[in-house]
Amino acid sequence: MIRVIIEVIMKKLIREMDEQTVIHQPWWKRVVWLAIIWGGSVLALFVVASAFRLLMTAAGMRSH
C-alpha cells in the first residue's frame, strides 16, 4: 500500500518537474550543490562520531 502511494506521488512530481530546468542547469550550480551535500554529510558524520566518542568517554572507555 505504501509503495503504491509513493509511486503515485513520484509520478506526480516527475510530471510537475520542468525538464529544461533540470537538464540545462549550469555545471557550476551542479558542482556547488554537490559540494554542499558532501559537506553536509561530512558534518553529519562528524557530529555522530563525536557523540559516540562522548558517550564512550562518559562510560569510562578511554583510548589509552
PyMOL commands that place a pseudoatom at each C-alpha (Angstrom):
pseudoatom trace, name=CA, resn=MET, resi=1, chain=A, elem=C, hetatm=0, pos=[0.000, 0.000, 0.000]
pseudoatom trace, name=CA, resn=ILE, resi=2, chain=A, elem=C, hetatm=0, pos=[2.756, 2.439, 0.942]
pseudoatom trace, name=CA, resn=ARG, resi=3, chain=A, elem=C, hetatm=0, pos=[4.651, 1.568, -2.223]
pseudoatom trace, name=CA, resn=VAL, resi=4, chain=A, elem=C, hetatm=0, pos=[1.627, 2.457, -4.348]
pseudoatom trace, name=CA, resn=ILE, resi=5, chain=A, elem=C, hetatm=0, pos=[1.266, 5.800, -2.590]
pseudoatom trace, name=CA, resn=ILE, resi=6, chain=A, elem=C, hetatm=0, pos=[4.954, 6.569, -3.106]
pseudoatom trace, name=CA, resn=GLU, resi=7, chain=A, elem=C, hetatm=0, pos=[4.730, 5.647, -6.790]
pseudoatom trace, name=CA, resn=VAL, resi=8, chain=A, elem=C, hetatm=0, pos=[1.721, 7.951, -7.277]
pseudoatom trace, name=CA, resn=ILE, resi=9, chain=A, elem=C, hetatm=0, pos=[3.498, 10.823, -5.539]
pseudoatom trace, name=CA, resn=MET, resi=10, chain=A, elem=C, hetatm=0, pos=[6.685, 10.259, -7.551]
pseudoatom trace, name=CA, resn=LYS, resi=11, chain=A, elem=C, hetatm=0, pos=[4.778, 10.187, -10.851]
pseudoatom trace, name=CA, resn=LYS, resi=12, chain=A, elem=C, hetatm=0, pos=[3.057, 13.446, -9.935]
pseudoatom trace, name=CA, resn=LEU, resi=13, chain=A, elem=C, hetatm=0, pos=[6.358, 15.091, -9.008]
pseudoatom trace, name=CA, resn=ILE, resi=14, chain=A, elem=C, hetatm=0, pos=[8.004, 13.904, -12.214]
pseudoatom trace, name=CA, resn=ARG, resi=15, chain=A, elem=C, hetatm=0, pos=[5.156, 15.345, -14.280]
pseudoatom trace, name=CA, resn=GLU, resi=16, chain=A, elem=C, hetatm=0, pos=[5.447, 18.661, -12.476]
pseudoatom trace, name=CA, resn=MET, resi=17, chain=A, elem=C, hetatm=0, pos=[9.201, 18.941, -12.996]
pseudoatom trace, name=CA, resn=ASP, resi=18, chain=A, elem=C, hetatm=0, pos=[10.260, 21.086, -15.881]
pseudoatom trace, name=CA, resn=GLU, resi=19, chain=A, elem=C, hetatm=0, pos=[12.799, 19.096, -17.894]
pseudoatom trace, name=CA, resn=GLN, resi=20, chain=A, elem=C, hetatm=0, pos=[14.569, 22.207, -19.158]
pseudoatom trace, name=CA, resn=THR, resi=21, chain=A, elem=C, hetatm=0, pos=[15.160, 23.424, -15.613]
pseudoatom trace, name=CA, resn=VAL, resi=22, chain=A, elem=C, hetatm=0, pos=[16.708, 20.112, -14.615]
pseudoatom trace, name=CA, resn=ILE, resi=23, chain=A, elem=C, hetatm=0, pos=[18.786, 19.469, -17.719]
pseudoatom trace, name=CA, resn=HIS, resi=24, chain=A, elem=C, hetatm=0, pos=[20.023, 22.960, -18.548]
pseudoatom trace, name=CA, resn=GLN, resi=25, chain=A, elem=C, hetatm=0, pos=[21.417, 23.989, -15.186]
pseudoatom trace, name=CA, resn=PRO, resi=26, chain=A, elem=C, hetatm=0, pos=[24.935, 25.426, -15.434]
pseudoatom trace, name=CA, resn=TRP, resi=27, chain=A, elem=C, hetatm=0, pos=[27.665, 22.992, -14.466]
pseudoatom trace, name=CA, resn=TRP, resi=28, chain=A, elem=C, hetatm=0, pos=[28.896, 25.227, -11.655]
pseudoatom trace, name=CA, resn=LYS, resi=29, chain=A, elem=C, hetatm=0, pos=[25.476, 25.123, -9.943]
pseudoatom trace, name=CA, resn=ARG, resi=30, chain=A, elem=C, hetatm=0, pos=[25.551, 21.348, -10.011]
pseudoatom trace, name=CA, resn=VAL, resi=31, chain=A, elem=C, hetatm=0, pos=[29.080, 21.350, -8.581]
pseudoatom trace, name=CA, resn=VAL, resi=32, chain=A, elem=C, hetatm=0, pos=[28.033, 23.762, -5.819]
pseudoatom trace, name=CA, resn=TRP, resi=33, chain=A, elem=C, hetatm=0, pos=[25.111, 21.505, -4.881]
pseudoatom trace, name=CA, resn=LEU, resi=34, chain=A, elem=C, hetatm=0, pos=[27.421, 18.506, -4.890]
pseudoatom trace, name=CA, resn=ALA, resi=35, chain=A, elem=C, hetatm=0, pos=[29.832, 20.313, -2.568]
pseudoatom trace, name=CA, resn=ILE, resi=36, chain=A, elem=C, hetatm=0, pos=[27.009, 21.384, -0.235]
pseudoatom trace, name=CA, resn=ILE, resi=37, chain=A, elem=C, hetatm=0, pos=[25.620, 17.862, 0.003]
pseudoatom trace, name=CA, resn=TRP, resi=38, chain=A, elem=C, hetatm=0, pos=[29.091, 16.375, 0.504]
pseudoatom trace, name=CA, resn=GLY, resi=39, chain=A, elem=C, hetatm=0, pos=[29.973, 18.941, 3.174]
pseudoatom trace, name=CA, resn=GLY, resi=40, chain=A, elem=C, hetatm=0, pos=[26.683, 18.317, 4.954]
pseudoatom trace, name=CA, resn=SER, resi=41, chain=A, elem=C, hetatm=0, pos=[27.265, 14.580, 5.014]
pseudoatom trace, name=CA, resn=VAL, resi=42, chain=A, elem=C, hetatm=0, pos=[30.804, 15.028, 6.360]
pseudoatom trace, name=CA, resn=LEU, resi=43, chain=A, elem=C, hetatm=0, pos=[29.478, 17.370, 9.051]
pseudoatom trace, name=CA, resn=ALA, resi=44, chain=A, elem=C, hetatm=0, pos=[26.741, 14.884, 9.993]
pseudoatom trace, name=CA, resn=LEU, resi=45, chain=A, elem=C, hetatm=0, pos=[29.303, 12.084, 10.251]
pseudoatom trace, name=CA, resn=PHE, resi=46, chain=A, elem=C, hetatm=0, pos=[31.480, 14.276, 12.482]
pseudoatom trace, name=CA, resn=VAL, resi=47, chain=A, elem=C, hetatm=0, pos=[28.540, 15.033, 14.788]
pseudoatom trace, name=CA, resn=VAL, resi=48, chain=A, elem=C, hetatm=0, pos=[27.585, 11.347, 15.129]
pseudoatom trace, name=CA, resn=ALA, resi=49, chain=A, elem=C, hetatm=0, pos=[31.197, 10.254, 15.690]
pseudoatom trace, name=CA, resn=SER, resi=50, chain=A, elem=C, hetatm=0, pos=[31.699, 12.967, 18.312]
pseudoatom trace, name=CA, resn=ALA, resi=51, chain=A, elem=C, hetatm=0, pos=[28.520, 11.927, 20.102]
pseudoatom trace, name=CA, resn=PHE, resi=52, chain=A, elem=C, hetatm=0, pos=[29.679, 8.299, 20.202]
pseudoatom trace, name=CA, resn=ARG, resi=53, chain=A, elem=C, hetatm=0, pos=[33.095, 9.344, 21.468]
pseudoatom trace, name=CA, resn=LEU, resi=54, chain=A, elem=C, hetatm=0, pos=[31.496, 11.480, 24.173]
pseudoatom trace, name=CA, resn=LEU, resi=55, chain=A, elem=C, hetatm=0, pos=[29.255, 8.609, 25.266]
pseudoatom trace, name=CA, resn=MET, resi=56, chain=A, elem=C, hetatm=0, pos=[32.123, 6.137, 25.282]
pseudoatom trace, name=CA, resn=THR, resi=57, chain=A, elem=C, hetatm=0, pos=[34.298, 8.501, 27.339]
pseudoatom trace, name=CA, resn=ALA, resi=58, chain=A, elem=C, hetatm=0, pos=[31.417, 9.032, 29.772]
pseudoatom trace, name=CA, resn=ALA, resi=59, chain=A, elem=C, hetatm=0, pos=[31.121, 5.250, 30.134]
pseudoatom trace, name=CA, resn=GLY, resi=60, chain=A, elem=C, hetatm=0, pos=[34.782, 5.017, 31.132]
pseudoatom trace, name=CA, resn=MET, resi=61, chain=A, elem=C, hetatm=0, pos=[36.254, 3.837, 27.835]
pseudoatom trace, name=CA, resn=ARG, resi=62, chain=A, elem=C, hetatm=0, pos=[39.491, 5.604, 27.039]
pseudoatom trace, name=CA, resn=SER, resi=63, chain=A, elem=C, hetatm=0, pos=[41.857, 5.315, 24.102]
pseudoatom trace, name=CA, resn=HIS, resi=64, chain=A, elem=C, hetatm=0, pos=[44.930, 4.901, 26.337]
for i in range(1, 64): cmd.bond("trace and resi %d" % i, "trace and resi %d" % (i + 1))
show_as sticks, trace
zoom trace
